[in-house]
């Protein structure tokens, strides 16, 4: 993880402190979330999260066998 130093005016520093306290999180976590939201809103979403994170709401939206590889019937003709 990289470290970044920034300078904040008193008003922003106070707002950051209050937000972190309200969220029961560190100021670092609050800044990371805010920066991710800003970058995402500006087309810079390069979060390398897990595939499940990217799939979001579509996970579990389909019906069928959970894992087709366990039933040999579903594997008939696979790879031919």
C-alpha positions as CSV (number, residue, x, y, z in Angstrom):
1,X,0.0,0.0,0.0
2,X,1.3,3.5,-0.9
3,X,1.3,6.5,1.4
4,X,0.2,10.0,0.2
5,X,0.6,13.2,2.2
6,X,-1.9,16.0,1.7
7,X,-2.4,19.4,3.2
8,X,-5.9,20.3,4.4
9,X,-7.3,23.6,5.5
10,X,-8.8,23.7,8.9
11,X,-12.4,23.4,7.7
12,X,-11.8,20.3,5.6
13,X,-9.6,18.8,8.4
14,X,-12.4,19.3,10.9
15,X,-15.0,17.8,8.5
16,X,-12.7,14.8,7.9
17,X,-12.3,14.3,11.6
18,X,-16.0,14.5,12.3
19,X,-16.8,12.1,9.4
20,X,-14.3,9.6,10.6
21,X,-15.6,9.7,14.1
22,X,-19.2,9.4,12.9
23,X,-18.3,6.4,10.7
24,X,-16.1,4.9,13.4
25,X,-13.3,4.6,10.9
26,X,-9.9,6.0,10.5
27,X,-9.4,9.2,8.6
28,X,-7.3,7.2,6.1
29,X,-10.3,4.9,5.4
30,X,-12.6,7.9,4.9
31,X,-10.2,9.5,2.5
32,X,-9.7,6.2,0.5
33,X,-13.5,5.8,0.2
34,X,-13.9,9.4,-0.9
35,X,-11.1,9.2,-3.4
36,X,-12.4,5.9,-4.9
37,X,-15.9,7.5,-5.3
38,X,-14.4,10.5,-7.0
39,X,-12.3,8.5,-9.4
40,X,-15.1,6.1,-10.2
41,X,-17.5,9.1,-10.9
42,X,-14.9,10.5,-13.3
43,X,-14.4,7.2,-15.3
44,X,-11.2,6.2,-13.5
45,X,-12.5,3.0,-11.8
46,X,-9.4,0.8,-11.8
47,X,-10.2,-1.0,-8.6
48,X,-8.7,-4.5,-9.0
49,X,-11.4,-6.1,-6.7
50,X,-12.5,-9.7,-6.9
51,X,-14.6,-10.8,-9.8
52,X,-17.5,-11.3,-7.4
53,X,-17.3,-7.6,-6.5
54,X,-17.5,-6.6,-10.2
55,X,-20.5,-9.0,-10.8
56,X,-22.5,-7.3,-8.1
57,X,-26.2,-7.7,-8.4
58,X,-26.2,-10.4,-11.1
59,X,-24.7,-13.0,-8.7
60,X,-27.3,-15.5,-7.8
61,X,-29.8,-14.2,-10.3
62,X,-29.8,-17.3,-12.5
63,X,-31.3,-20.7,-11.6
64,X,-29.8,-24.1,-12.2
65,X,-27.3,-26.5,-10.7
66,X,-24.8,-24.8,-8.4
67,X,-21.7,-26.6,-9.8
68,X,-22.2,-28.5,-13.0
69,X,-18.8,-30.3,-12.7
70,X,-20.1,-32.6,-10.0
71,X,-22.7,-34.3,-12.1
72,X,-21.1,-36.4,-14.9
73,X,-24.4,-36.0,-17.0
74,X,-23.6,-32.3,-17.4
75,X,-20.1,-33.0,-18.6
76,X,-21.1,-35.4,-21.5
77,X,-19.4,-34.3,-24.7
78,X,-17.4,-31.5,-23.0
79,X,-14.2,-30.8,-24.9
80,X,-15.3,-32.6,-28.1
